[in-house]
Amino acid sequence: MSRFHSHINTAKKIIETYKGEPPLAAFLKNFFAAEKKYGGKDRKNISSLCYSYYRLGKAVLNLSSEDRMLTGLFLAEEKPNDILAAIKPEWNELIANDLSKKLEAVPSIKVGEIFPFTHEVSAGVDPVSFAQSFLNKPKLFIRIRPGKKALVVKKLNDAGVAFEEVNETCIAFTNATRLEDILLLHKEYVVQDLNSQNAGAFIEMATVVKNPGTRVWDCCAASGGKSIMAADLIPELHLTVSDVRRSIIHNLEQRFKDAAIKNYNSFVTDLTAPPASIPNAPFDLVICDAPCSGSGTWSRTPEQLFFFTKDKINHYADLQKRIALNAVKQVKKGGHFLYITCSVFKKENEDIVEALLNQSSLQLVKQELLAGYDKRADSMFAALFKAG
């Protein structure tokens, strides 16, 4: 038991030090790189305790850090746990029960308090179900590259890895599954959440006639997931990618190399101000996967919920509006503009749609909240427009 108390004490020190930046995963990686005395099992337990602390969001802030860790661990885990077996054996006996029964064992936890921003969410979001999703570990989703399905399935079966075929191109795993030594990243698959993949339907809707040379600009490309998907969906496209961060573009270019994407242009630009010029404009399709609160992904990064304040919603909404209104000017007449966020907040979603309709010549084709909280996936919002 002393070993587990040592893990709890180390997790306490991390939580006291951590202030929300960088992402917790990066912070923990740096911590363990400096503290080499911890073995693999130690690192796993300490990390799990830290994430468990933040999974309770804004609820029971009066609990001690140790009680928050153990409570979060009990609610989020689904199999017997060594730490709980040693410290809270009565909870460990209940750990395989469904979440509603486990919540009965900890009546101090009010699910509605985990996520207190219920009046800010988009239409269609069930606030209680969304809050409850923080107590479920999300799945790992991958998208299979074209022509690689049979090979990927064979490799997974040969390695004895448990998986779920969600659809023809999407496979789901438990979140801790390691694929690096089994599959070739970017060549055979990309790590891409279920609803990020579902956004591909909007890309296909915008490019019903897939003419060779279709011009696509991914204007907030980040890691390039949407760009690779567009390249897989549209044969012989002319791809242009940009981001405000040069380091991101550098990483993206390496990822494109691994993914065998060669016919593209990349550049750095800040779209919060009107750009001087955009190479290859105007475009048949502009994809604007806008920087956002990331609230639809917080079950993966619960620390973001813990440190989030309501005023940040307006900050992101203002940023998104400026970026989208500048980017939309590069869509050719009859072309399409696809606005995407991984947010559940109305001000980042429907309100931006309204601003685009009021302040541009765009016509709305379709908008949809892609709810993932009931599937252990991310929640996203997508709106497709046609330029008049």
C-alpha positions as CSV (number, residue, x, y, z in Angstrom):
1,M,0.0,0.0,0.0
2,S,2.9,2.4,0.7
3,R,3.7,2.3,-3.1
4,F,0.2,3.5,-4.0
5,H,0.3,6.2,-1.4
6,S,3.6,7.3,-2.9
7,H,1.9,7.5,-6.3
8,I,-0.9,9.6,-4.8
9,N,1.6,12.0,-3.2
10,T,3.5,12.3,-6.5
11,A,0.2,13.0,-8.3
12,K,-0.7,15.6,-5.7
13,K,2.6,17.4,-6.3
14,I,2.0,17.4,-10.1
15,I,-1.5,18.9,-9.6
16,E,-0.2,21.6,-7.3
17,T,2.4,22.6,-9.9
18,Y,0.3,22.2,-13.1
19,K,-1.6,25.4,-14.1
20,G,-3.3,24.2,-17.3
21,E,-0.5,24.7,-19.8
22,P,0.9,22.9,-21.7
23,P,-1.6,20.0,-22.3
24,L,-1.4,17.6,-19.3
25,A,0.0,14.8,-21.5
26,A,3.0,17.0,-22.5
27,F,3.4,18.2,-18.9
28,L,3.5,14.6,-17.6
29,K,5.9,13.6,-20.3
30,N,8.3,16.3,-19.3
31,F,7.9,15.5,-15.6
32,F,8.8,11.8,-16.0
33,A,11.7,12.7,-18.3
34,A,13.2,14.7,-15.5
35,E,12.2,12.1,-12.8
36,K,13.7,8.9,-14.2
37,K,13.2,6.9,-11.0
38,Y,9.6,6.0,-12.0
39,G,9.1,2.8,-13.9
40,G,6.4,2.1,-16.5
41,K,3.7,0.9,-13.9
42,D,4.5,3.9,-11.7
43,R,4.1,6.4,-14.6
44,K,0.8,4.7,-15.6
45,N,-0.7,4.9,-12.1
46,I,0.4,8.5,-11.4
47,S,-0.9,9.7,-14.8
48,S,-4.2,7.9,-14.3
49,L,-4.6,9.6,-10.9
50,C,-3.9,13.0,-12.4
51,Y,-6.4,12.5,-15.2
52,S,-9.0,11.1,-12.7
53,Y,-8.6,14.3,-10.6
54,Y,-9.6,16.5,-13.6
55,R,-12.4,14.2,-14.8
56,L,-14.6,15.6,-12.1
57,G,-14.5,19.0,-13.8
58,K,-16.0,21.7,-11.7
59,A,-17.8,19.3,-9.3
60,V,-16.9,18.7,-5.7
61,L,-14.0,21.3,-5.7
62,N,-14.1,21.1,-1.9
63,L,-12.8,17.5,-1.9
64,S,-9.2,16.9,-1.1
65,S,-7.0,16.2,-4.1
66,E,-6.6,12.6,-2.9
67,D,-10.4,12.1,-2.6
68,R,-10.9,13.7,-6.1
69,M,-8.3,11.4,-7.6
70,L,-9.8,8.2,-6.1
71,T,-13.4,9.2,-6.9
72,G,-12.5,10.0,-10.5
73,L,-10.6,6.8,-10.8
74,F,-13.5,4.7,-9.4
75,L,-16.0,6.3,-11.8
76,A,-13.9,6.2,-14.9
77,E,-12.3,2.8,-14.6
78,E,-14.2,-0.3,-15.7
79,K,-11.9,-3.1,-14.5
80,P,-10.5,-3.9,-11.1
81,N,-7.8,-1.4,-10.2
82,D,-4.7,-2.0,-8.0
83,I,-4.8,1.4,-6.3
84,L,-8.5,1.1,-5.4
85,A,-8.0,-2.6,-4.3
86,A,-5.4,-1.4,-1.8
87,I,-7.0,1.9,-0.6
88,K,-10.8,1.7,-1.4
89,P,-11.6,-2.1,-1.7
90,E,-15.3,-1.5,-1.3
91,W,-15.2,0.7,-4.4
92,N,-13.1,-1.8,-6.3
93,E,-15.7,-4.4,-5.8
94,L,-18.2,-2.2,-7.6
95,I,-15.9,-1.0,-10.4
96,A,-17.4,-3.3,-13.1
97,N,-20.9,-1.9,-12.5
98,D,-22.4,0.6,-14.9
99,L,-21.8,4.3,-14.2
100,S,-25.3,5.0,-12.8
101,K,-24.8,2.4,-10.1
102,K,-21.3,3.6,-9.3
103,L,-22.6,7.2,-8.9
104,E,-25.0,5.8,-6.2
105,A,-21.9,4.9,-4.2
106,V,-20.6,8.5,-4.3
107,P,-23.7,10.6,-3.8
108,S,-21.6,13.8,-3.3
109,I,-21.0,13.8,-7.1
110,K,-23.7,15.7,-9.0
111,V,-23.1,15.0,-12.7
112,G,-24.6,18.3,-13.7
113,E,-21.9,20.2,-11.7
114,I,-19.1,18.6,-13.7
115,F,-19.8,20.8,-16.7
116,P,-21.5,24.1,-15.5
117,F,-21.7,25.8,-18.9
118,T,-25.1,24.3,-19.8
119,H,-26.7,27.5,-21.0
120,E,-23.9,28.0,-23.6
121,V,-24.3,24.8,-25.6
122,S,-25.5,24.3,-29.1
123,A,-28.9,23.0,-30.0
124,G,-29.0,19.3,-29.8
125,V,-26.4,18.9,-27.0
126,D,-27.7,16.9,-24.0
127,P,-25.9,18.7,-21.1
128,V,-26.3,15.8,-18.7
129,S,-25.1,13.2,-21.1
130,F,-22.3,15.5,-22.2
131,A,-21.2,16.0,-18.5
132,Q,-21.4,12.3,-17.9
133,S,-19.1,11.6,-20.8
134,F,-16.2,13.0,-18.7
135,L,-16.5,9.9,-16.5
136,N,-16.0,7.6,-19.5
137,K,-12.6,7.1,-21.1
138,P,-12.9,7.9,-24.9
139,K,-12.0,5.4,-27.5
140,L,-9.1,5.6,-30.0
141,F,-10.4,5.9,-33.5
142,I,-8.4,5.4,-36.7
143,R,-9.2,6.0,-40.4
144,I,-7.9,3.5,-42.8
145,R,-6.2,4.9,-45.9
146,P,-7.6,3.9,-49.3
147,G,-6.9,0.3,-50.4
148,K,-5.4,-0.7,-47.0
149,K,-8.5,-2.2,-45.3
150,A,-7.7,-5.9,-45.8
151,L,-4.0,-5.4,-44.8
152,V,-4.8,-3.4,-41.7
153,V,-7.4,-5.9,-40.5
154,K,-5.0,-8.8,-41.1
155,K,-2.2,-7.1,-39.2
156,L,-4.5,-6.4,-36.2
157,N,-5.8,-10.0,-36.1
158,D,-2.3,-11.4,-36.4
159,A,-1.2,-9.3,-33.5
160,G,-4.2,-10.3,-31.4
161,V,-5.4,-6.7,-30.9
162,A,-9.0,-6.2,-30.0
163,F,-10.9,-3.8,-32.2
164,E,-14.3,-2.7,-33.4
165,E,-15.1,-2.0,-37.1
166,V,-17.3,1.1,-36.9
167,N,-17.7,1.4,-40.7
168,E,-15.7,0.6,-43.8
169,T,-12.9,3.0,-43.1
170,C,-13.1,3.5,-39.3
171,I,-11.8,1.2,-36.5
172,A,-12.1,1.8,-32.8
173,F,-9.9,0.6,-30.0
174,T,-9.6,1.1,-26.2
175,N,-7.7,4.3,-25.6
176,A,-4.5,2.7,-24.3
177,T,-4.1,0.6,-27.5
178,R,-0.6,0.9,-29.0
179,L,-0.5,0.6,-32.8
180,E,2.9,1.9,-33.7
181,D,4.6,-1.5,-33.9
182,I,1.7,-3.1,-35.8
183,L,0.6,-0.6,-38.4
184,L,2.3,2.0,-40.5
185,L,1.1,5.4,-39.4
186,H,0.0,7.8,-42.2
187,K,0.7,5.2,-44.8
188,E,-1.9,2.6,-43.7
189,Y,-3.9,4.6,-41.2
190,V,-4.3,8.0,-39.6
191,V,-5.4,8.7,-36.0
192,Q,-8.6,10.6,-36.5
193,D,-11.6,10.8,-34.2
194,L,-15.0,9.3,-35.4
195,N,-16.7,12.7,-36.0
196,S,-13.6,14.2,-37.6
197,Q,-14.0,11.4,-40.1
198,N,-17.7,12.0,-40.3
199,A,-16.9,15.6,-41.4
200,G,-15.7,13.9,-44.6
201,A,-19.4,13.6,-45.7
202,F,-19.5,17.4,-45.9
203,I,-16.3,17.4,-48.1
204,E,-18.0,14.9,-50.4
205,M,-21.1,17.0,-50.4
206,A,-19.1,20.0,-51.5
207,T,-17.3,18.1,-54.3
208,V,-20.1,15.9,-55.8
209,V,-18.4,16.3,-59.2
210,K,-14.8,15.4,-58.4
211,N,-13.0,17.0,-61.3
212,P,-9.3,16.5,-61.6
213,G,-7.6,19.7,-60.4
214,T,-10.3,20.6,-57.8
215,R,-8.8,23.4,-55.8
216,V,-9.0,22.9,-52.0
217,W,-7.6,25.2,-49.3
218,D,-7.3,23.9,-45.7
219,C,-6.8,27.3,-44.2
220,C,-6.3,26.3,-40.5
221,A,-4.6,23.0,-41.3
222,A,-2.9,22.2,-38.0
223,S,-1.8,18.6,-38.2
224,G,-3.4,18.1,-41.6
225,G,-6.0,15.5,-40.8
226,K,-8.7,17.1,-42.9
227,S,-6.3,17.7,-45.7
228,I,-5.2,14.0,-45.9
229,M,-8.9,13.0,-45.8
230,A,-9.7,15.4,-48.6
231,A,-6.8,14.0,-50.6
232,D,-8.2,10.5,-50.0
233,L,-11.7,11.5,-51.1
234,I,-10.9,13.8,-54.1
235,P,-8.7,12.3,-56.8
236,E,-6.0,14.6,-58.3
237,L,-7.0,17.6,-56.2
238,H,-4.9,20.8,-56.0
239,L,-4.3,21.1,-52.3
240,T,-3.2,24.3,-50.5
241,V,-2.6,24.3,-46.7
242,S,-1.8,27.1,-44.3
243,D,-1.5,27.7,-40.6
244,V,-0.4,30.6,-38.4
245,R,2.4,28.6,-36.9
246,R,5.5,27.7,-38.9
247,S,6.3,24.8,-36.6
248,I,2.9,23.3,-37.4
249,I,3.5,23.6,-41.1
250,H,6.9,21.9,-40.7
251,N,5.3,19.0,-38.9
252,L,2.5,18.8,-41.4
253,E,4.9,18.6,-44.3
254,Q,6.6,15.6,-42.7
255,R,3.2,14.0,-42.2
256,F,2.3,14.6,-45.8
257,K,5.6,13.0,-46.9
258,D,4.7,9.9,-44.9
259,A,1.2,9.9,-46.4
260,A,2.6,10.2,-49.9
261,I,0.8,13.5,-50.6
262,K,3.0,15.4,-53.0
263,N,0.8,17.8,-55.0
264,Y,0.3,20.6,-52.5
265,N,1.4,24.1,-51.6
266,S,1.9,25.2,-48.0
267,F,2.5,28.6,-46.4
268,V,2.2,30.5,-43.1
269,T,-0.5,33.2,-42.6
270,D,-2.5,34.9,-39.9
271,L,-6.1,35.0,-41.0
272,T,-7.3,37.2,-38.2
273,A,-6.3,40.0,-40.6
274,P,-7.1,40.1,-44.3
275,P,-4.2,38.3,-46.1
276,A,-2.2,40.2,-48.8
277,S,-2.6,37.3,-51.2
278,I,-3.3,33.6,-51.2
279,P,-1.6,31.2,-53.6
280,N,-3.9,29.4,-56.1
281,A,-7.0,31.4,-55.0
282,P,-9.9,31.3,-55.7
283,F,-10.8,27.8,-54.5
284,D,-13.6,25.3,-55.2
285,L,-13.6,24.4,-51.5
286,V,-12.2,26.2,-48.4
287,I,-12.0,24.1,-45.2
288,C,-11.9,26.2,-42.1
289,D,-11.3,23.9,-39.1
290,A,-11.2,26.9,-36.8
291,P,-9.2,27.3,-33.6
292,C,-11.8,26.8,-30.8
293,S,-12.3,26.0,-27.2
294,G,-12.0,22.3,-28.0
295,S,-14.9,21.6,-25.6
296,G,-16.1,18.7,-27.7
297,T,-12.8,16.9,-27.0
298,W,-12.5,17.6,-23.3
299,S,-13.2,14.0,-22.3
300,R,-9.7,13.3,-23.7
301,T,-8.2,16.4,-22.1
302,P,-10.3,16.9,-18.9
303,E,-7.8,19.4,-17.6
304,Q,-9.1,21.9,-20.2
305,L,-12.5,21.8,-18.6
306,F,-11.1,22.2,-15.1
307,F,-9.2,25.4,-16.0
308,F,-11.8,26.8,-18.5
309,T,-13.6,30.1,-17.8
310,K,-16.7,31.3,-19.5
311,D,-15.1,34.5,-20.8
312,K,-12.9,32.3,-23.1
313,I,-16.0,31.5,-25.2
314,N,-16.2,35.1,-26.5
315,H,-12.5,35.1,-27.1
316,Y,-12.7,32.1,-29.4
317,A,-15.9,33.3,-31.1
318,D,-14.3,36.6,-32.0
319,L,-11.2,34.8,-33.4
320,Q,-13.4,32.4,-35.4
321,K,-15.5,35.2,-36.9
322,R,-12.5,37.1,-38.1
323,I,-10.8,34.0,-39.6
324,A,-13.9,32.8,-41.3
325,L,-14.9,36.1,-42.8
326,N,-11.3,36.6,-44.2
327,A,-11.1,33.0,-45.5
328,V,-14.4,33.0,-47.2
329,K,-13.3,35.7,-49.6
330,Q,-11.1,33.1,-51.3
331,V,-14.0,30.9,-52.4
332,K,-14.9,31.1,-56.1
333,K,-18.5,31.7,-57.1
334,G,-20.3,28.4,-56.9
335,G,-17.7,27.0,-54.7
336,H,-18.1,25.9,-51.1
337,F,-16.9,26.9,-47.6
338,L,-16.8,24.3,-44.9
339,Y,-16.7,25.6,-41.3
340,I,-15.8,23.1,-38.6
341,T,-15.2,23.3,-34.8
342,C,-14.7,20.7,-32.1
343,S,-16.8,22.8,-29.8
344,V,-20.2,22.3,-28.2
345,F,-20.7,26.1,-27.6
346,K,-23.4,28.0,-29.5
347,K,-21.3,31.1,-29.8
348,E,-18.6,29.1,-31.6
349,N,-21.1,27.2,-33.8
350,E,-24.5,28.5,-34.8
351,D,-23.6,32.2,-34.0
352,I,-20.7,32.0,-36.4
353,V,-23.0,30.5,-39.1
354,E,-25.4,33.5,-38.5
355,A,-22.5,35.9,-38.9
356,L,-21.3,34.4,-42.1
357,L,-24.8,34.5,-43.6
358,N,-25.2,38.1,-42.6
359,Q,-21.8,39.4,-43.6
360,S,-21.1,37.4,-46.8
361,S,-22.8,36.1,-49.9
362,L,-22.8,32.6,-48.6
363,Q,-25.8,30.4,-48.6
364,L,-26.2,27.6,-46.0
365,V,-26.3,24.1,-47.5
366,K,-26.3,22.1,-44.2
367,Q,-25.2,22.4,-40.6
368,E,-25.0,19.7,-38.0
369,L,-23.8,19.0,-34.5
370,L,-21.9,15.8,-34.7
371,A,-22.5,14.5,-31.1
372,G,-19.8,12.0,-29.9
373,Y,-20.4,12.0,-26.2
374,D,-22.7,9.0,-26.4
375,K,-20.1,7.1,-28.5
376,R,-17.0,7.8,-26.5
377,A,-15.9,10.0,-29.3
378,D,-15.4,13.8,-29.8
379,S,-18.3,16.1,-30.5
380,M,-17.9,18.5,-33.5
381,F,-19.9,21.0,-35.4
382,A,-19.9,21.4,-39.2
383,A,-21.6,23.9,-41.5
384,L,-21.3,23.8,-45.3
385,F,-22.0,26.9,-47.4
386,K,-22.2,27.7,-51.1
387,A,-20.8,30.9,-52.4
388,G,-23.3,33.0,-54.4
